[in-house]
Amino acid sequence: MAQQQTSDRVVVFSDLHFGVIHDPTEDEETNITDLMNLLDLIENQILPKKIVLLGDVFDLWRVEFKDAWDNAHDIKFFERLSGYSENHGAEIIYVIGNHDHFLKEISYAEESLQRYEKLIASGITSGIPVKLNVELDNLGIDKKLNFKFYYPHYKMEIPGVGTIYLDHGHFNVKEQRLMKSILAKIYKYGAKYFSNSRIFESEFKSADPEEIYSDLEANFSAVFCLLYHSKMDDMVRGGRDFIWRLKKKTWLGFSMLLSTAMAAVTSLFTFILPGMQAEKPVELQSVLGYSNLVPWGVLTALIYAFPRLSSLLLSRIVANTVSGERGTPVDKVLPNITKKDISIEKKNYKYINLMQDLGNEGKKIDYYIFGHTHMAGWKKDPESDLTIYNCGGWVKDPNKKTCTSSFIIIDPNEKQPDQIKIYRMEREGKVPCTFDKRGRCDMNCGK
């Protein structure tokens, strides 16, 4: 069958988090209705020559891969994209994020096995270098679907538009810098008191971009592997599930009963027993004065809030160990890219430097597109002339009914500034995002 014609457009979207609906401790779900409408637009109206999925397509932090895959398969998400690619000759690019980093772990294990087999067969001892952009050709999913996988970034040179650098957005987080600054102090004072090392005056200042990237990735991989492969996450998730189910059922009544029992026990040991031992009558007013409605109400509220508070706390410990950036608007993300050091190994080295060195041979990058925070928006830095775009997310909370359901269209045939534009789904059509003064897109769920 002859391939159908496409436009010159590129569609970018991220943070679908397939599978999150199967996590009983959360009230989140993928906005399937808007997503299916987007697929219809892609196939019938937008007709892009390239589609970029910018990470966290699967949520493998909170559910097994099978659950995440089944969630996507229910709407034939990958099958429809693969069919579009086959019919139109379009490229489908999957850039791995933090919640689906497990796909990178699978690739790394397979690559390691192949390298070791080659070393054993040939007797070579120097090793085989691994490319920074890893195309995951060996994944089982790639054998069935027409996708190309990249990590950690993907770069596009579009005539008339410029150089566009895309990654999921989890490398430039504040937790990474905080962890590194703490390590720097430990090294500094450790060297001062226990050795004559001048590590920060020599070796670290001369670190190259590959070393810095490897160090960043090692920190992330250590935590991600803990989430994927250990039973600690299962234990914590089980605890969250238990207290969450209590809350969903009879937790309010239990809170009132428990607080009443605690007040009664307190009164018993504070007033009644001491009074009996002293052979003095216990005045009812004294007991009621101590355990009146105000402290009883406060105690009831605290007990009632415990499941929600503990769930939020444990969720941050487990799911946001490395990055708690969700909901961060672009004006807060921009300084992390252009102004703050990304590493202790090299002074005054920003994330924009790392992007240029590793993604563009040291040359200028015009646009940076990411996801990660689920907060669509854009911002330009007047100093570096870098414009950043966040393509938003597709996860909604049914209770709050808020999400962006947004995506980016890159169209070189449009005039500036409409060559890169953020849209959101509204019913069965797309509408341009409107932004507040902080650069945030309207939050809605298919109104």
Secondary structure, 3 states (H helix, E strand, C coil): CCCCCCCCCEEEECCCCECHHHCCCCCCEECHHHHHHHHHHHHHHHCCCEEEECCCCECCCCCCHHHHHHHHHCCCHHHHHHHHHHHHCCEEEEECCCCCCHHHHHHHHHHHHHHHHHHHHHCCCCCCCCCCCCCCCCCHHHHHCCCEEECCEEEEEECCCEEEEEECCCCCCHHHHHHHHHHHHHHHHHHHHHCCCCCCCCCHHHCCHHHHHHHHHHHHHHHHHHHHHCCHHHHHHHHHHHHHHHHHCCHHHHHHHHHHHHHHHHHHHHHHHHHHHCCCCCCHHHHHHHCCHHHHHHHHHHHHHHHHHHHHHHHHHHHCCCCCCCCCCHHHHHHHHHCCECCCCCCCCEHHHHHHHHHCCCCCCCEEEECCCCCCEEEECCCCCCEEEECCCCEEECCCCECCCEEEEECCCCCCCCCEEEEEEECCEEEECCECCCCEECCCCCC
